[in-house]
Amino acid sequence: MKKTLIVLLIAVFAAGVLLGGAGYFMVNYALLPAALETHSRQTEDSYNALYREYPETKPWIDSLKAANALQELYMESEQDGTRLHALYVKAARPTRRTAVIVHGYTDNAVGMLPIGYMYSRQLGYNILLPDLHAHGLSGGEAVRMGWLDRLDVLEWMDEACRLFGDSVQMVVHGISMGAATTMMVSGEAQRQMPYVKCFVEDCGYTSVWDEFKGELKSQFHLPAFPLLNVASLLCQWRYGWNFQEASSLEQVKRCALPMFFIHGDADSYVPTWMVYPLYEAKPEPKELWLVPGAAHAVSYKENKAEYTRRVGAFVSRYIND
C-alpha cells in the first residue's frame, strides 16, 4: 500500500511537472513569438514589406517624409513606465477629424499605414498609429493580446487630443489583435473621453481564451483543459493578466458608442463565427459587414474601394468638422 502511494505521488508529480512545462511553453510560444524580433521590430523591413503589398502608399509616404510630416512620438506608459512609440500625421487641412489606428499581432504601426492612407489621404483625417507594448519601436517584453494594451491606447487617445486639439472628434480603428484592443478600449466607460465618437473593429476575437482555445485545436489538436488553464495561470503570475479576463465580448457589452464590425466570411485564424456574439452583445448603434471571400485581415487589401466607402460612410455619421 505504501509503495503504491509513493508510485502514485511520483506519477502525479511527474504529470504536474510535464503540464507545467507544457503551459510554460505555450505562454512563451504565444506571447514571446520569434516574429517579435524578426518582423515586428524591423522598421525598415516593415516599410519594404508595406511597399510590396501596398505600392500606392510609397509616393504618399515619400511625400510625407520629404515634408517632415510623418512624425514620431514617444510616451511613458502610466502602467509600468515602458517607453512607447507612435507615428502620427496631421491632416493636409486643419480638421477635428482624427483616427487612432491599432495594429495586430506581431505587426507594428508601419504595417497599419495602408489604413492610415485611407483615413489621411482619402478621408482627410489626422492619424495616430501606436506601436503596442513589445511591438515596433515600443519597449516591453511580451505580447499582451490587447488586454493591458487597452490602457496604453487610452493614453494614446489623450495624446492625440493634445496633438490635434482639444476639440477633436475621434474614431479608434483596429485590425485583428488591434480590433480586439479596440473593443477592449470601448468598454472602459468610466474613462471614456467625450471626443471619442465611434469605433471600427476589423476581425477581432471574442476573447484571448477563445482565440487560444481555437489555436490549440487547429495547430496542435489539443483540448483546452487542462493546458490552457495552466498557461493562463502562468500568464497571470508572470505578466499580471489572464486569458479569461481578456474579453472583448464583455467589454463591448459596456460600450454605448457606435461600432462598425467588419469580418471576412472565410476567416479561419480569427474564425468568422466570433463576430456574431460580439455583434449581438454590443448595444445599438452598430453595423456589421461580412466581407465575401475574405480570409483573415485582408478585407481592406482585397476590397479597398468598398472598404473605404463603407468606413467613410460610417464614421461620417458620427464625426464631422
WOMO-V591579 format. One record per residue. N is the residue number from 1. RES is the residue in one small letter. SS is DSSP state (A for helix, B for strand, O for the rest). OMEGA is omega in radians with two decimals (* if undefined). BURIAL is b if it has 16 or more other C-alpha atoms within 10 Angstrom, else e. Layout:
BEGIN
[[N/RES/SS/OMEGA/BURIAL] [N/RES/SS/OMEGA/BURIAL]]
END
This chain:
BEGIN
[[1/m/O/-3.14/e] [2/k/A/-3.14/e] [3/k/A/3.13/e] [4/t/A/3.13/e] [5/l/A/3.12/e] [6/i/A/3.11/e] [7/v/A/3.14/e] [8/l/A/3.13/e] [9/l/A/3.10/e] [10/i/A/3.14/e] [11/a/A/3.13/e] [12/v/A/3.13/e] [13/f/A/-3.14/e] [14/a/A/3.12/e] [15/a/A/3.12/e] [16/g/A/3.11/e] [17/v/A/3.13/e] [18/l/A/-3.14/e] [19/l/A/3.10/b] [20/g/A/3.10/b] [21/g/A/3.11/e] [22/a/A/3.09/b] [23/g/A/3.11/b] [24/y/A/3.09/b] [25/f/A/-3.11/e] [26/m/A/3.12/b] [27/v/A/3.12/b] [28/n/A/-3.13/b] [29/y/A/-3.06/e] [30/a/A/-2.97/b] [31/l/A/3.06/b] [32/l/O/-3.07/b] [33/p/O/-3.14/e] [34/a/O/-3.11/e] [35/a/A/3.07/e] [36/l/A/3.13/b] [37/e/A/-3.03/e] [38/t/A/3.14/e] [39/h/A/-2.98/b] [40/s/A/-3.05/b] [41/r/O/-3.01/b] [42/q/O/-3.03/b] [43/t/A/-3.13/b] [44/e/A/3.06/e] [45/d/A/3.13/e] [46/s/A/3.09/b] [47/y/A/3.13/b] [48/n/A/3.10/e] [49/a/A/3.12/e] [50/l/A/-3.09/b] [51/y/A/3.07/b] [52/r/A/-3.06/e] [53/e/A/-3.07/e] [54/y/O/-3.05/e] [55/p/O/3.14/e] [56/e/A/-3.13/e] [57/t/A/-3.04/b] [58/k/A/3.10/e] [59/p/A/3.11/e] [60/w/A/-3.12/e] [61/i/A/3.09/b] [62/d/A/-3.14/e] [63/s/A/3.09/e] [64/l/A/-3.13/e] [65/k/A/3.14/e] [66/a/A/-3.14/e] [67/a/O/-3.08/e] [68/n/O/-3.08/e] [69/a/O/3.04/b] [70/l/O/-2.97/b] [71/q/B/3.06/e] [72/e/B/-3.13/e] [73/l/B/3.07/e] [74/y/B/3.00/b] [75/m/B/3.04/b] [76/e/B/3.14/e] [77/s/O/3.08/b] [78/e/O/-3.11/e] [79/q/O/-2.99/e] [80/d/O/3.12/e] [81/g/O/3.11/e] [82/t/O/3.11/b] [83/r/B/-3.06/b] [84/l/B/-3.02/b] [85/h/B/3.03/b] [86/a/B/2.93/b] [87/l/B/3.03/b] [88/y/B/3.11/b] [89/v/B/3.02/b] [90/k/O/3.13/b] [91/a/O/-3.13/b] [92/a/O/3.08/e] [93/r/O/-3.14/e] [94/p/O/-3.11/e] [95/t/O/3.02/b] [96/r/O/-3.05/b] [97/r/B/-3.01/b] [98/t/B/3.09/b] [99/a/B/2.95/b] [100/v/B/-2.91/b] [101/i/B/-2.92/b] [102/v/B/-3.05/b] [103/h/O/-3.10/b] [104/g/O/-3.06/b] [105/y/O/-3.13/b] [106/t/O/3.02/b] [107/d/O/3.11/b] [108/n/O/-3.08/b] [109/a/O/-3.14/b] [110/v/A/-3.14/b] [111/g/A/3.13/b] [112/m/A/3.13/b] [113/l/A/3.00/b] [114/p/A/3.06/b] [115/i/A/3.02/b] [116/g/A/3.08/b] [117/y/A/3.13/b] [118/m/A/-3.09/b] [119/y/A/-3.04/b] [120/s/A/-3.01/b] [121/r/A/-3.01/b] [122/q/A/-3.10/e] [123/l/O/3.04/b] [124/g/O/-3.10/b] [125/y/O/2.75/b] [126/n/B/3.13/b] [127/i/B/3.00/b] [128/l/B/-3.06/b] [129/l/B/-3.13/b] [130/p/B/2.84/b] [131/d/O/3.12/b] [132/l/O/3.12/b] [133/h/O/3.10/b] [134/a/O/3.11/b] [135/h/O/3.07/b] [136/g/O/-3.13/b] [137/l/O/3.06/b] [138/s/O/3.05/b] [139/g/O/3.12/b] [140/g/O/-3.04/b] [141/e/O/-2.91/e] [142/a/O/3.03/b] [143/v/O/-3.13/b] [144/r/O/2.97/b] [145/m/O/3.08/b] [146/g/O/-2.97/b] [147/w/O/3.06/b] [148/l/O/3.08/b] [149/d/A/-3.12/b] [150/r/A/-3.13/b] [151/l/A/3.05/b] [152/d/A/3.14/b] [153/v/A/3.03/b] [154/l/A/3.09/b] [155/e/A/3.10/b] [156/w/A/3.09/b] [157/m/A/3.03/b] [158/d/A/3.13/e] [159/e/A/3.11/b] [160/a/A/3.10/b] [161/c/A/3.12/b] [162/r/A/-3.12/e] [163/l/A/-2.94/b] [164/f/A/3.06/b] [165/g/O/-3.07/e] [166/d/O/-3.08/e] [167/s/O/-3.11/e] [168/v/O/2.97/b] [169/q/B/-2.82/b] [170/m/B/2.91/b] [171/v/B/2.98/b] [172/v/B/-3.03/b] [173/h/B/-3.14/b] [174/g/B/3.10/b] [175/i/B/3.09/b] [176/s/O/3.07/b] [177/m/A/3.06/b] [178/g/A/3.07/b] [179/a/A/3.05/b] [180/a/A/3.08/b] [181/t/A/3.12/b] [182/t/A/3.13/b] [183/m/A/3.10/b] [184/m/A/3.04/b] [185/v/A/-3.02/b] [186/s/A/-3.11/b] [187/g/O/-3.13/b] [188/e/O/-3.03/b] [189/a/A/-3.09/e] [190/q/A/-3.14/e] [191/r/A/-3.08/e] [192/q/O/3.14/e] [193/m/O/-3.09/e] [194/p/O/-3.11/e] [195/y/O/3.07/b] [196/v/B/-3.01/b] [197/k/B/-3.10/b] [198/c/B/-3.12/b] [199/f/B/2.99/b] [200/v/B/3.10/b] [201/e/B/-3.08/b] [202/d/B/3.05/b] [203/c/O/3.06/b] [204/g/O/-3.10/b] [205/y/O/3.13/b] [206/t/O/3.12/b] [207/s/B/3.07/b] [208/v/A/3.11/b] [209/w/A/-3.11/b] [210/d/A/-3.12/b] [211/e/A/-3.14/b] [212/f/A/3.07/b] [213/k/A/3.11/b] [214/g/A/3.13/b] [215/e/A/3.07/b] [216/l/A/-3.12/b] [217/k/A/-3.04/e] [218/s/A/-3.08/e] [219/q/A/-3.00/e] [220/f/A/3.14/e] [221/h/O/-3.12/e] [222/l/O/3.05/e] [223/p/O/-3.13/e] [224/a/O/-3.10/b] [225/f/O/0.05/e] [226/p/O/-2.98/e] [227/l/A/-3.11/b] [228/l/A/3.09/b] [229/n/A/-3.14/b] [230/v/A/-3.14/b] [231/a/A/3.11/b] [232/s/A/3.09/b] [233/l/A/3.11/b] [234/l/A/3.09/b] [235/c/A/3.10/b] [236/q/A/-3.12/e] [237/w/A/-3.02/e] [238/r/A/-3.00/e] [239/y/A/3.03/e] [240/g/O/3.06/e] [241/w/O/-3.13/b] [242/n/O/-3.01/b] [243/f/O/-3.09/b] [244/q/O/-3.08/e] [245/e/O/-3.06/e] [246/a/O/-2.96/b] [247/s/B/3.00/b] [248/s/A/-3.10/b] [249/l/A/3.13/b] [250/e/A/-3.12/b] [251/q/A/-3.10/b] [252/v/A/3.08/b] [253/k/O/-3.08/b] [254/r/O/-3.06/b] [255/c/O/3.12/b] [256/a/O/-3.11/b] [257/l/O/-3.12/b] [258/p/B/3.10/b] [259/m/B/3.07/b] [260/f/B/3.11/b] [261/f/B/3.10/b] [262/i/B/3.12/b] [263/h/B/3.04/b] [264/g/B/-3.11/b] [265/d/O/3.04/b] [266/a/O/-3.13/b] [267/d/O/3.08/b] [268/s/O/-3.13/e] [269/y/O/2.86/b] [270/v/O/-2.91/b] [271/p/O/-3.08/b] [272/t/O/-3.10/b] [273/w/O/-3.07/e] [274/m/A/-3.08/b] [275/v/A/-3.06/b] [276/y/A/3.08/e] [277/p/A/3.09/e] [278/l/A/-3.13/b] [279/y/A/3.13/b] [280/e/A/-3.09/e] [281/a/A/-3.07/b] [282/k/O/3.05/b] [283/p/O/3.02/b] [284/e/O/-0.02/e] [285/p/O/-3.10/e] [286/k/B/3.11/b] [287/e/B/-3.11/e] [288/l/B/3.01/e] [289/w/B/3.00/e] [290/l/B/-3.00/b] [291/v/B/-3.06/b] [292/p/O/3.03/e] [293/g/O/-3.06/e] [294/a/O/3.00/b] [295/a/O/-2.99/b] [296/h/O/2.96/b] [297/a/O/3.09/b] [298/v/O/-3.09/b] [299/s/A/3.10/b] [300/y/A/-3.07/b] [301/k/A/-3.05/e] [302/e/A/-3.08/e] [303/n/O/-2.97/e] [304/k/A/-3.08/e] [305/a/A/-3.12/e] [306/e/A/3.11/e] [307/y/A/-3.13/b] [308/t/A/3.14/b] [309/r/A/-3.08/e] [310/r/A/3.12/e] [311/v/A/3.12/b] [312/g/A/3.13/b] [313/a/A/-3.13/e] [314/f/A/-3.05/b] [315/v/A/-3.11/b] [316/s/A/3.08/e] [317/r/O/-3.03/e] [318/y/O/-3.09/e] [319/i/O/3.09/b] [320/n/O/3.10/e] [321/d/O/*/e]]
END
